[in-house]
């Protein structure tokens, strides 16, 4: 294990890292049995893609950080014809 020093002028870096580490632990690592380092790196890559591209974030109006905001649905007829599909990732641990 090696300690990584952060920059001097980065007072919020701890809060930003904690914002990512806690959901990663509760949504992925607490539910998965990791076999080795390669398996861990694969699971973390999958979770990172899921977190940045698919997972909704409350502070972003339930949109993922790397996704554009969806167009608002103003017509009531469109609400009955929504095509919603669920995909499982990492053997069903993550859902999108």
N, CA, C and O atoms as a GROMACS GRO file, in nm:
protein
  384
    1UNK      N    1   0.084  -0.116   0.000
    1UNK     CA    2   0.000   0.000   0.000
    1UNK      C    3   0.090   0.123   0.000
    1UNK      O    4   0.196   0.125   0.062
    2UNK      N    5   0.044   0.226  -0.071
    2UNK     CA    6   0.123   0.347  -0.081
    2UNK      C    7   0.033   0.468  -0.062
    2UNK      O    8  -0.075   0.475  -0.121
    3UNK      N    9   0.075   0.562   0.020
    3UNK     CA   10  -0.003   0.684   0.042
    3UNK      C   11   0.019   0.779  -0.074
    3UNK      O   12   0.131   0.796  -0.121
    4UNK      N   13  -0.089   0.840  -0.121
    4UNK     CA   14  -0.082   0.936  -0.230
    4UNK      C   15  -0.110   1.074  -0.172
    4UNK      O   16  -0.215   1.096  -0.111
    5UNK      N   17  -0.018   1.165  -0.191
    5UNK     CA   18  -0.033   1.300  -0.138
    5UNK      C   19  -0.117   1.383  -0.237
    5UNK      O   20  -0.098   1.374  -0.358
    6UNK      N   21  -0.208   1.462  -0.184
    6UNK     CA   22  -0.288   1.551  -0.268
    6UNK      C   23  -0.221   1.688  -0.274
    6UNK      O   24  -0.130   1.718  -0.197
    7UNK      N   25  -0.268   1.769  -0.366
    7UNK     CA   26  -0.213   1.902  -0.383
    7UNK      C   27  -0.242   1.992  -0.264
    7UNK      O   28  -0.335   1.965  -0.187
    8UNK      N   29  -0.165   2.097  -0.249
    8UNK     CA   30  -0.179   2.188  -0.136
    8UNK      C   31  -0.308   2.268  -0.148
    8UNK      O   32  -0.373   2.292  -0.047
    9UNK      N   33  -0.345   2.310  -0.266
    9UNK     CA   34  -0.461   2.396  -0.286
    9UNK      C   35  -0.585   2.318  -0.327
    9UNK      O   36  -0.660   2.362  -0.414
   10UNK      N   37  -0.606   2.203  -0.267
   10UNK     CA   38  -0.722   2.119  -0.297
   10UNK      C   39  -0.798   2.087  -0.169
   10UNK      O   40  -0.797   1.972  -0.125
   11UNK      N   41  -0.863   2.185  -0.107
   11UNK     CA   42  -0.929   2.159   0.021
   11UNK      C   43  -1.052   2.068   0.010
   11UNK      O   44  -1.090   2.006   0.109
   12UNK      N   45  -1.115   2.060  -0.108
   12UNK     CA   46  -1.238   1.981  -0.121
   12UNK      C   47  -1.213   1.841  -0.174
   12UNK      O   48  -1.309   1.766  -0.194
   13UNK      N   49  -1.089   1.803  -0.199
   13UNK     CA   50  -1.064   1.674  -0.263
   13UNK      C   51  -1.112   1.558  -0.177
   13UNK      O   52  -1.160   1.458  -0.231
   14UNK      N   53  -1.101   1.568  -0.045
   14UNK     CA   54  -1.146   1.461   0.043
   14UNK      C   55  -1.297   1.440   0.030
   14UNK      O   56  -1.344   1.327   0.027
   15UNK      N   57  -1.372   1.549   0.024
   15UNK     CA   58  -1.517   1.538   0.009
   15UNK      C   59  -1.554   1.478  -0.126
   15UNK      O   60  -1.648   1.399  -0.135
   16UNK      N   61  -1.482   1.515  -0.231
   16UNK     CA   62  -1.510   1.460  -0.364
   16UNK      C   63  -1.481   1.310  -0.370
   16UNK      O   64  -1.558   1.234  -0.428
   17UNK      N   65  -1.371   1.270  -0.311
   17UNK     CA   66  -1.336   1.128  -0.311
   17UNK      C   67  -1.435   1.049  -0.226
   17UNK      O   68  -1.476   0.940  -0.266
   18UNK      N   69  -1.474   1.103  -0.111
   18UNK     CA   70  -1.572   1.033  -0.027
   18UNK      C   71  -1.707   1.021  -0.098
   18UNK      O   72  -1.779   0.923  -0.076
   19UNK      N   73  -1.741   1.117  -0.182
   19UNK     CA   74  -1.866   1.113  -0.257
   19UNK      C   75  -1.867   0.996  -0.355
   19UNK      O   76  -1.974   0.944  -0.388
   20UNK      N   77  -1.748   0.953  -0.403
   20UNK     CA   78  -1.741   0.839  -0.495
   20UNK      C   79  -1.718   0.708  -0.420
   20UNK      O   80  -1.774   0.605  -0.458
   21UNK      N   81  -1.638   0.711  -0.315
   21UNK     CA   82  -1.600   0.588  -0.246
   21UNK      C   83  -1.718   0.524  -0.174
   21UNK      O   84  -1.734   0.402  -0.180
   22UNK      N   85  -1.800   0.602  -0.107
   22UNK     CA   86  -1.911   0.543  -0.032
   22UNK      C   87  -2.010   0.469  -0.121
   22UNK      O   88  -2.043   0.354  -0.091
   23UNK      N   89  -2.060   0.529  -0.230
   23UNK     CA   90  -2.150   0.451  -0.316
   23UNK      C   91  -2.081   0.330  -0.378
   23UNK      O   92  -2.143   0.225  -0.397
   24UNK      N   93  -1.953   0.344  -0.412
   24UNK     CA   94  -1.880   0.230  -0.468
   24UNK      C   95  -1.878   0.116  -0.369
   24UNK      O   96  -1.898   0.000  -0.406
   25UNK      N   97  -1.853   0.147  -0.244
   25UNK     CA   98  -1.848   0.042  -0.142
   25UNK      C   99  -1.986  -0.019  -0.118
   25UNK      O  100  -1.999  -0.141  -0.116
   26UNK      N  101  -2.088   0.066  -0.100
   26UNK     CA  102  -2.221   0.013  -0.065
   26UNK      C  103  -2.291  -0.053  -0.182
   26UNK      O  104  -2.362  -0.152  -0.163
   27UNK      N  105  -2.273   0.000  -0.305
   27UNK     CA  106  -2.343  -0.055  -0.420
   27UNK      C  107  -2.268  -0.169  -0.487
   27UNK      O  108  -2.330  -0.251  -0.555
   28UNK      N  109  -2.138  -0.176  -0.469
   28UNK     CA  110  -2.060  -0.278  -0.540
   28UNK      C  111  -1.983  -0.370  -0.446
   28UNK      O  112  -2.007  -0.491  -0.444
   29UNK      N  113  -1.892  -0.315  -0.370
   29UNK     CA  114  -1.799  -0.399  -0.295
   29UNK      C  115  -1.864  -0.474  -0.179
   29UNK      O  116  -1.818  -0.583  -0.145
   30UNK      N  117  -1.968  -0.419  -0.118
   30UNK     CA  118  -2.036  -0.490  -0.011
   30UNK      C  119  -2.122  -0.605  -0.064
   30UNK      O  120  -2.162  -0.692   0.013
   31UNK      N  121  -2.150  -0.606  -0.193
   31UNK     CA  122  -2.238  -0.708  -0.253
   31UNK      C  123  -2.164  -0.809  -0.339
   31UNK      O  124  -2.224  -0.905  -0.387
   32UNK      N  125  -2.035  -0.789  -0.360
   32UNK     CA  126  -1.960  -0.876  -0.451
   32UNK      C  127  -1.850  -0.949  -0.376
   32UNK      O  128  -1.793  -0.898  -0.279
   33UNK      N  129  -1.823  -1.070  -0.421
   33UNK     CA  130  -1.710  -1.146  -0.370
   33UNK      C  131  -1.597  -1.132  -0.472
   33UNK      O  132  -1.606  -1.187  -0.582
   34UNK      N  133  -1.493  -1.060  -0.436
   34UNK     CA  134  -1.382  -1.032  -0.527
   34UNK      C  135  -1.278  -1.142  -0.511
   34UNK      O  136  -1.234  -1.172  -0.400
   35UNK      N  137  -1.240  -1.203  -0.624
   35UNK     CA  138  -1.148  -1.317  -0.621
   35UNK      C  139  -1.002  -1.277  -0.620
   35UNK      O  140  -0.922  -1.333  -0.545
   36UNK      N  141  -0.965  -1.180  -0.704
   36UNK     CA  142  -0.824  -1.139  -0.713
   36UNK      C  143  -0.816  -0.996  -0.764
   36UNK      O  144  -0.919  -0.930  -0.781
   37UNK      N  145  -0.697  -0.947  -0.786
   37UNK     CA  146  -0.678  -0.808  -0.827
   37UNK      C  147  -0.737  -0.783  -0.965
   37UNK      O  148  -0.797  -0.678  -0.988
   38UNK      N  149  -0.722  -0.876  -1.058
   38UNK     CA  150  -0.778  -0.858  -1.192
   38UNK      C  151  -0.931  -0.847  -1.185
   38UNK      O  152  -0.990  -0.764  -1.254
   39UNK      N  153  -0.992  -0.929  -1.104
   39UNK     CA  154  -1.138  -0.923  -1.088
   39UNK      C  155  -1.179  -0.790  -1.024
   39UNK      O  156  -1.279  -0.731  -1.065
   40UNK      N  157  -1.104  -0.743  -0.926
   40UNK     CA  158  -1.132  -0.615  -0.862
   40UNK      C  159  -1.122  -0.501  -0.963
   40UNK      O  160  -1.210  -0.415  -0.968
   41UNK      N  161  -1.016  -0.500  -1.043
   41UNK     CA  162  -1.000  -0.393  -1.141
   41UNK      C  163  -1.112  -0.395  -1.245
   41UNK      O  164  -1.160  -0.290  -1.287
   42UNK      N  165  -1.154  -0.514  -1.287
   42UNK     CA  166  -1.265  -0.526  -1.381
   42UNK      C  167  -1.394  -0.471  -1.319
   42UNK      O  168  -1.467  -0.396  -1.384
   43UNK      N  169  -1.422  -0.509  -1.196
   43UNK     CA  170  -1.544  -0.463  -1.129
   43UNK      C  171  -1.540  -0.311  -1.109
   43UNK      O  172  -1.642  -0.244  -1.126
   44UNK      N  173  -1.425  -0.256  -1.073
   44UNK     CA  174  -1.415  -0.112  -1.054
   44UNK      C  175  -1.430  -0.036  -1.185
   44UNK      O  176  -1.490   0.072  -1.188
   45UNK      N  177  -1.376  -0.091  -1.296
   45UNK     CA  178  -1.395  -0.026  -1.426
   45UNK      C  179  -1.542  -0.025  -1.466
   45UNK      O  180  -1.593   0.076  -1.514
   46UNK      N  181  -1.610  -0.138  -1.446
   46UNK     CA  182  -1.752  -0.146  -1.477
   46UNK      C  183  -1.831  -0.048  -1.392
   46UNK      O  184  -1.921   0.020  -1.442
   47UNK      N  185  -1.798  -0.040  -1.263
   47UNK     CA  186  -1.871   0.051  -1.175
   47UNK      C  187  -1.844   0.196  -1.213
   47UNK      O  188  -1.935   0.279  -1.208
   48UNK      N  189  -1.722   0.228  -1.250
   48UNK     CA  190  -1.690   0.365  -1.289
   48UNK      C  191  -1.770   0.406  -1.412
   48UNK      O  192  -1.823   0.517  -1.418
   49UNK      N  193  -1.779   0.317  -1.511
   49UNK     CA  194  -1.860   0.347  -1.630
   49UNK      C  195  -2.007   0.362  -1.592
   49UNK      O  196  -2.075   0.453  -1.640
   50UNK      N  197  -2.055   0.274  -1.507
   50UNK     CA  198  -2.194   0.281  -1.462
   50UNK      C  199  -2.219   0.412  -1.387
   50UNK      O  200  -2.321   0.477  -1.409
   51UNK      N  201  -2.128   0.450  -1.299
   51UNK     CA  202  -2.144   0.570  -1.215
   51UNK      C  203  -2.145   0.696  -1.301
   51UNK      O  204  -2.226   0.786  -1.277
   52UNK      N  205  -2.056   0.703  -1.401
   52UNK     CA  206  -2.044   0.825  -1.481
   52UNK      C  207  -2.144   0.831  -1.596
   52UNK      O  208  -2.181   0.941  -1.638
   53UNK      N  209  -2.189   0.717  -1.648
   53UNK     CA  210  -2.271   0.720  -1.768
   53UNK      C  211  -2.416   0.680  -1.746
   53UNK      O  212  -2.502   0.722  -1.824
   54UNK      N  213  -2.448   0.603  -1.644
   54UNK     CA  214  -2.583   0.551  -1.629
   54UNK      C  215  -2.651   0.586  -1.497
   54UNK      O  216  -2.771   0.612  -1.494
   55UNK      N  217  -2.576   0.586  -1.388
   55UNK     CA  218  -2.636   0.602  -1.256
   55UNK      C  219  -2.692   0.742  -1.238
   55UNK      O  220  -2.620   0.840  -1.260
   56UNK      N  221  -2.819   0.756  -1.198
   56UNK     CA  222  -2.874   0.890  -1.175
   56UNK      C  223  -2.817   0.953  -1.048
   56UNK      O  224  -2.794   0.885  -0.948
   57UNK      N  225  -2.795   1.083  -1.054
   57UNK     CA  226  -2.743   1.159  -0.942
   57UNK      C  227  -2.847   1.262  -0.900
   57UNK      O  228  -2.901   1.334  -0.984
   58UNK      N  229  -2.875   1.268  -0.771
   58UNK     CA  230  -2.978   1.360  -0.722
   58UNK      C  231  -2.947   1.506  -0.751
   58UNK      O  232  -3.036   1.582  -0.788
   59UNK      N  233  -2.821   1.544  -0.736
   59UNK     CA  234  -2.786   1.685  -0.755
   59UNK      C  235  -2.789   1.727  -0.901
   59UNK      O  236  -2.787   1.847  -0.929
   60UNK      N  237  -2.795   1.634  -0.992
   60UNK     CA  238  -2.799   1.665  -1.135
   60UNK      C  239  -2.937   1.640  -1.194
   60UNK      O  240  -2.948   1.609  -1.312
   61UNK      N  241  -3.040   1.652  -1.115
   61UNK     CA  242  -3.179   1.630  -1.159
   61UNK      C  243  -3.198   1.487  -1.210
   61UNK      O  244  -3.263   1.464  -1.312
   62UNK      N  245  -3.141   1.392  -1.138
   62UNK     CA  246  -3.150   1.249  -1.170
   62UNK      C  247  -3.092   1.214  -1.306
   62UNK      O  248  -3.146   1.129  -1.377
   63UNK      N  249  -2.984   1.279  -1.343
   63UNK     CA  250  -2.913   1.251  -1.467
   63UNK      C  251  -2.771   1.209  -1.433
   63UNK      O  252  -2.714   1.256  -1.334
   64UNK      N  253  -2.714   1.121  -1.513
   64UNK     CA  254  -2.575   1.082  -1.494
   64UNK      C  255  -2.482   1.196  -1.533
   64UNK      O  256  -2.518   1.277  -1.619
   65UNK      N  257  -2.362   1.206  -1.473
   65UNK     CA  258  -2.273   1.320  -1.501
   65UNK      C  259  -2.233   1.336  -1.647
   65UNK      O  260  -2.222   1.449  -1.694
   66UNK      N  261  -2.211   1.227  -1.719
   66UNK     CA  262  -2.165   1.237  -1.857
   66UNK      C  263  -2.279   1.228  -1.959
   66UNK      O  264  -2.254   1.209  -2.077
   67UNK      N  265  -2.402   1.240  -1.915
   67UNK     CA  266  -2.517   1.233  -2.004
   67UNK      C  267  -2.583   1.370  -2.015
   67UNK      O  268  -2.584   1.447  -1.919
   68UNK      N  269  -2.638   1.400  -2.133
   68UNK     CA  270  -2.710   1.528  -2.145
   68UNK      C  271  -2.846   1.518  -2.074
   68UNK      O  272  -2.899   1.409  -2.055
   69UNK      N  273  -2.900   1.632  -2.037
   69UNK     CA  274  -3.032   1.634  -1.975
   69UNK      C  275  -3.136   1.589  -2.077
   69UNK      O  276  -3.132   1.633  -2.192
   70UNK      N  277  -3.229   1.503  -2.037
   70UNK     CA  278  -3.332   1.458  -2.132
   70UNK      C  279  -3.433   1.569  -2.157
   70UNK      O  280  -3.453   1.659  -2.075
   71UNK      N  281  -3.496   1.561  -2.272
   71UNK     CA  282  -3.600   1.657  -2.306
   71UNK      C  283  -3.722   1.632  -2.216
   71UNK      O  284  -3.759   1.516  -2.196
   72UNK      N  285  -3.783   1.736  -2.162
   72UNK     CA  286  -3.902   1.715  -2.078
   72UNK      C  287  -4.020   1.663  -2.161
   72UNK      O  288  -4.037   1.702  -2.276
   73UNK      N  289  -4.098   1.577  -2.100
   73UNK     CA  290  -4.217   1.524  -2.166
   73UNK      C  291  -4.334   1.615  -2.131
   73UNK      O  292  -4.377   1.621  -2.015
   74UNK      N  293  -4.385   1.686  -2.231
   74UNK     CA  294  -4.495   1.780  -2.207
   74UNK      C  295  -4.629   1.727  -2.257
   74UNK      O  296  -4.734   1.778  -2.219
   75UNK      N  297  -4.625   1.625  -2.342
   75UNK     CA  298  -4.748   1.569  -2.396
   75UNK      C  299  -4.790   1.448  -2.313
   75UNK      O  300  -4.710   1.356  -2.296
   76UNK      N  301  -4.913   1.445  -2.261
   76UNK     CA  302  -4.958   1.332  -2.179
   76UNK      C  303  -4.963   1.200  -2.256
   76UNK      O  304  -4.948   1.094  -2.196
   77UNK      N  305  -4.983   1.204  -2.388
   77UNK     CA  306  -4.990   1.081  -2.467
   77UNK      C  307  -4.856   1.009  -2.471
   77UNK      O  308  -4.852   0.886  -2.481
   78UNK      N  309  -4.746   1.083  -2.464
   78UNK     CA  310  -4.613   1.020  -2.467
   78UNK      C  311  -4.583   0.942  -2.340
   78UNK      O  312  -4.500   0.851  -2.342
   79UNK      N  313  -4.648   0.975  -2.230
   79UNK     CA  314  -4.622   0.906  -2.104
   79UNK      C  315  -4.667   0.760  -2.108
   79UNK      O  316  -4.608   0.676  -2.040
   80UNK      N  317  -4.768   0.730  -2.187
   80UNK     CA  318  -4.816   0.591  -2.194
   80UNK      C  319  -4.733   0.506  -2.288
   80UNK      O  320  -4.746   0.384  -2.287
   81UNK      N  321  -4.648   0.567  -2.369
   81UNK     CA  322  -4.569   0.493  -2.467
   81UNK      C  323  -4.419   0.497  -2.438
   81UNK      O  324  -4.338   0.491  -2.530
   82UNK      N  325  -4.382   0.507  -2.313
   82UNK     CA  326  -4.241   0.507  -2.277
   82UNK      C  327  -4.185   0.366  -2.287
   82UNK      O  328  -4.246   0.270  -2.240
   83UNK      N  329  -4.069   0.353  -2.348
   83UNK     CA  330  -4.002   0.224  -2.359
   83UNK      C  331  -3.891   0.219  -2.255
   83UNK      O  332  -3.783   0.274  -2.276
   84UNK      N  333  -3.917   0.153  -2.143
   84UNK     CA  334  -3.819   0.144  -2.035
   84UNK      C  335  -3.771   0.000  -2.028
   84UNK      O  336  -3.850  -0.093  -2.014
   85UNK      N  337  -3.639  -0.017  -2.038
   85UNK     CA  338  -3.578  -0.150  -2.032
   85UNK      C  339  -3.470  -0.149  -1.925
   85UNK      O  340  -3.397  -0.051  -1.911
   86UNK      N  341  -3.458  -0.257  -1.851
   86UNK     CA  342  -3.358  -0.269  -1.746
   86UNK      C  343  -3.250  -0.365  -1.793
   86UNK      O  344  -3.280  -0.472  -1.845
   87UNK      N  345  -3.124  -0.326  -1.773
   87UNK     CA  346  -3.011  -0.413  -1.804
   87UNK      C  347  -2.932  -0.438  -1.677
   87UNK      O  348  -2.908  -0.345  -1.599
   88UNK      N  349  -2.891  -0.560  -1.655
   88UNK     CA  350  -2.808  -0.594  -1.540
   88UNK      C  351  -2.662  -0.593  -1.581
   88UNK      O  352  -2.626  -0.639  -1.689
   89UNK      N  353  -2.578  -0.540  -1.493
   89UNK     CA  354  -2.434  -0.541  -1.514
   89UNK      C  355  -2.368  -0.610  -1.394
   89UNK      O  356  -2.422  -0.609  -1.284
   90UNK      N  357  -2.253  -0.667  -1.416
   90UNK     CA  358  -2.176  -0.738  -1.314
   90UNK      C  359  -2.261  -0.846  -1.248
   90UNK      O  360  -2.264  -0.856  -1.125
   91UNK      N  361  -2.328  -0.924  -1.327
   91UNK     CA  362  -2.404  -1.037  -1.275
   91UNK      C  363  -2.528  -0.997  -1.197
   91UNK      O  364  -2.575  -1.074  -1.113
   92UNK      N  365  -2.582  -0.879  -1.221
   92UNK     CA  366  -2.703  -0.836  -1.154
   92UNK      C  367  -2.680  -0.748  -1.032
   92UNK      O  368  -2.776  -0.712  -0.964
   93UNK      N  369  -2.556  -0.712  -1.004
   93UNK     CA  370  -2.528  -0.625  -0.890
   93UNK      C  371  -2.570  -0.482  -0.923
   93UNK      O  372  -2.627  -0.412  -0.839
   94UNK      N  373  -2.541  -0.439  -1.046
   94UNK     CA  374  -2.578  -0.305  -1.091
   94UNK      C  375  -2.691  -0.316  -1.191
   94UNK      O  376  -2.690  -0.405  -1.276
   95UNK      N  377  -2.787  -0.227  -1.182
   95UNK     CA  378  -2.902  -0.225  -1.273
   95UNK      C  379  -2.906  -0.090  -1.344
   95UNK      O  380  -2.887   0.014  -1.281
   96UNK      N  381  -2.930  -0.094  -1.474
   96UNK     CA  382  -2.946   0.033  -1.548
   96UNK      C  383  -3.065   0.024  -1.638
   96UNK      O  384  -3.097   0.120  -1.709
   0.00000   0.00000   0.00000
